[in-house]
Amino acid sequence: KFNQSQNETKTGVSKRDREGARMEVKKIKQGDVLCYTWGSEQTNVDFFYVRKRTPKCVYLIPVPSETVGIPKKGSFVREVKPKLSGCVEGYESRKKIGMSYHGDAEMVRMDYGWARIWDGKPVTETSYA
């Protein structure tokens, strides 16, 4: 049986180690692009532009995606990135800000998971048609 000390969290990191590490938290700010991947039999990718931020919420505008490169013929896999010039003005949603499990980044709660700050790299999307 594992005995967890009072100073350890569920991740096994002691309070002293957490405080000593001084982890830098990636905070969501106005102007960021968020990436949201979801799906069970296929991977869908949605991008959102952060129009406004409050201490607990963000206001998001959907951003269409565009394919990067040329997918192989017959392939159901493609790389996508946001097409910022195609933001859908007039449609905006408000979402609550949360914290990642490790406490190193803010995320936004979506319908089927969490949106994170896009790292600028193409994201893999799959489909079956």
Residue pairs with C-beta under 8 A, 6 or more apart in sequence:
4 12
5 14
7 14
7 15
7 16
8 14
8 15
9 15
9 18
11 102
23 103
23 104
24 104
25 99
25 103
25 104
25 105
25 106
26 104
26 105
26 106
26 117
27 106
28 34
28 50
28 53
28 58
28 97
28 106
28 107
28 108
28 117
29 50
29 53
30 50
30 51
30 52
30 53
31 49
31 50
32 49
32 50
32 117
32 118
33 47
33 48
33 49
33 50
33 63
33 82
33 84
33 117
33 118
34 47
34 48
34 49
34 50
34 60
34 108
34 115
34 116
34 117
34 118
35 45
35 46
35 47
35 82
35 115
35 116
35 117
35 118
35 119
35 123
36 45
36 46
36 47
36 48
36 108
36 110
36 113
36 114
36 115
36 116
37 43
37 44
37 45
37 46
37 113
37 123
37 125
38 44
38 46
38 110
38 111
38 112
38 113
39 112
39 126
41 128
42 76
42 126
42 127
42 128
43 124
43 125
43 126
44 125
45 65
45 80
45 123
45 124
45 125
46 62
46 65
46 110
46 115
47 62
47 63
47 64
47 65
47 81
47 82
47 118
48 60
48 61
48 62
48 63
48 108
48 115
49 60
49 61
49 62
49 63
49 82
49 84
49 87
50 58
50 59
50 60
51 59
51 60
51 61
51 92
52 58
52 59
53 59
53 97
56 96
56 97
57 94
57 95
57 96
57 97
58 94
58 95
58 97
58 108
59 92
59 93
59 94
60 92
60 93
60 94
60 95
60 108
61 87
61 88
61 89
61 91
61 92
62 87
62 88
62 91
63 82
63 83
63 84
63 86
63 87
63 88
64 82
64 83
64 86
64 88
65 80
65 81
65 82
65 83
65 125
66 80
66 81
66 82
66 83
67 78
67 79
67 80
68 78
68 79
68 80
68 81
68 122
69 79
71 77
71 78
76 126
76 127
76 128
76 129
77 124
77 125
77 126
78 124
78 125
78 126
79 122
79 123
79 124
79 125
80 122
80 123
80 124
80 125
81 122
81 123
82 118
95 108
95 109
95 110
95 115
96 108
96 109
97 106
97 107
97 108
98 106
98 107
98 108
98 109
98 114
99 105
99 106
99 107
100 106
100 107
100 114
100 116
105 116
105 117
106 117
107 114
107 115
107 116
108 114
108 115
108 116
